[in-house]
Structure formats: C-alpha cells, structure tokens
Amino acid sequence: MEIKLDFLELLKNGRNLLAFSGGVDSSALYFLLKKNGIPFDVAIVDYGLRRQSSLEVSYAQNLCFRDKRQCFIQYAPKIQANFESNARQFRYGFFEELIAQFGYTNLILAHQLNDSLEWFLMQFCKGTSLSKMRLSPQSKRVLARNLDSNYKEIFYFIVRPLWQVSRAQILQCLTEHQIFYFEDSSNSNMGLKRNYFREKYSNALLEEFQSGISFSLRLLEEDLGCNPLKGEIFEILTLGKFCVLSLESLQGIPQQIEAIDEVCKECGILLSRPQRLELKEALGKEEFSFVFQARIAIEKRNNRIFFSPDLQESLVIPKAVREKYRKLWIPKRFRIFLFKAANLGLEQKILDKIPKTKEKE
C-alpha cells in the first residue's frame, strides 16, 4: 500500500516537529516521513491515563534514539474536567514552547480522512458554519513571545500530511510494512462524542463513499481556505494569547461572527450555539464584554473586537495609565492584560498590533 503525503516540499524545506502518540496514525506518519527523507523531531505528551502510557513514551524514545532525533516528553497534570478541551490546550502549549525555543517552522499532526469526516459531522450536527466544519490541512499560526527579555514574533504552520488518507489505508500500510503501534483503549469509549460518530456514521460512510467524501472535503478546503483570518493571533508566554479585529474589514454580522468564532477556535475555545447567538445580538450594540468558559474575554469597543485571556483578578491600574487606555479606546478587561504586558516591557508591542479605526468625535 503506497501512501502519498501532502506538503512534502514545505516539510523538506522546514524544521519539523511531529506530534507523536505511538498510536495507529502517528506511528504510520513517523514511518512515512522517514521514508520520504523528511527531517523531524518528536514531541509526546503522557497524560498518565492508560497503563501503557509509559510504554508509549519508551517507544518514542527508542525510535528517536535509533534514528538520531530529538524526543521531547511532557507529563501532564491530572485533568479534572472537560478533558478533551483542557488536554488539547495543554498539548498545544507544550508544542508551542518547543517551537518558540528551538525554531521549528512546522508542527506535523497525524489527523487523517476519518478524523476530518468525524469533525465535519460533529460540527454539522452541533450547528455551526461551513468554515467551522473543516479540519484545515494547513494553517498558519503566529506566536508573540518574550524570550530572554527579547520580544519575538514566531510564525509556524500546522500541517496534516495524511488528511486525504483513510484509517483503513493507514492500517493496511502498517500491516504490510510490519510497523508496530499501540491501540488506544479510549477509542472504544462511546462516552466520547468522536467515538460515537466514528462507530455510528463515519466509518460506514467512508467504507462506501471514500472517493466522494475525500473530493468534497478537498473542495470545501479550496473554497474556504482562500479566506484567511482577518487578524493575527499573538501570544505573550506568561500571559496568554490575544488578538484585535477591526470590524471595518468585516462585512456584516454573519462575517463578524465567523471571524470571532475562528479566533476563539485558534485560542482553544469552541463557541456553543447559545454563545454564538448571544454574540450575534450583542454585535449590534456599541460596546459589550463577555467572558466565555472562564478563559477568554471578548470585548467590543470603537468598532474593534478585543480578545484576551480572562486573568480573573482585580488589579489596580494607576489613574494616569487608565486615562491613557481610555483615550485609546481600550476596553476594561483588555486593559488588565495590557497593563500586565507593560510590566514586561511589551505594552507598545501590543498597541502596535491594534488595528486603526476611524476616530470617534
């Protein structure tokens, strides 16, 4: 079984970090990247949930030792609630630390065609827009980091080379090449929504209609991939991610909701349908301020949308600084984030990222 990876030229010319688990998809991708002469290192997270997790880490270490690659390991603390969302946030935080520290330009993920269809069906049934139903095969990220007292903007790509390859094809490849992998026991847990959709719908659909589904998802990506995010998301290492969108560049409330939804997704938050409806109603007002999931503050002021971490603390900002922020039309929660960034010497860097709008009288 010959599997063709996408984005080989990008990967050949980049510095690559593979997110590895030792499971079906990442084990196959490790082998295929190696076969295609792609340089890469490995990052693995141990959540300590399965008895075999230490064996999975050892497997990653042995592969990297044999092939002379770096193997980065992170042990996650116990996650008490909302596991999938919090695990994803922890995992991406670890990956981005490595990207910032070692200069990786591509984060390689092993998502495949089944994952893309499962995501599409889950979002479709939840109720959302077309742009939220796609699992983009390639997307650009921007990190703004204060490293060793030097402010840096770091650009990297999330790349999914297997996005057009089915799980059945991957399993066939593993069997033919006698590649070892671990079975993830959590895949049989029907309490997880993705497993429910996989068992009930996506596997059966792909078994009968793989060619058409693959073609449709590719067309969806071509249609929507040409509409990039209307603003860049940055991150201050010790504070979190932030973004400011100008509503002047967005035509109407539906497009504004799409842009807000996209930023939230990039920040690790998936808005529910009630939250989207709440935002839709609020966008008709001059100003608003929301905090969602006790993690992200979304505020509107002077025809701009401000996104910042909800720092969940009272902070006394000096009167002169408050007045300065007021004149700049900075909303209250973003002021806390900005003032904390000022203490790191990054205030002007953040102000430079705020798009200009027409001045109010």
Secondary structure by P-SEA (a helix, b strand, c coil): cbbbbcaaaaaaacbbbbbccccaaaaaaaaaaaaacccbbbbbbbcccccaaaaaaaaaaaaaaaabbbbbbbbbcccccccaaaaaaaaaaaaaaaaaacccccccccccaaaaaaaaaaaaaacccccccccccbbbbbbbcccccbbbbbbbbbccccccccaaaaaaaaaaabbbbbbcccccccccaaaaaaaccaaaaaaccaaaaaaaaaaaaaacccccccbbbbbccccccbbbbbccccccaaaaaaaaaaaaaaacccccaaaaaaaaaacccccccccccccbbbbbcccbbbbbccccbbbbccaaaaaaaaaacccaaaaaaaaaaaaaccaaaaaaacccccccc
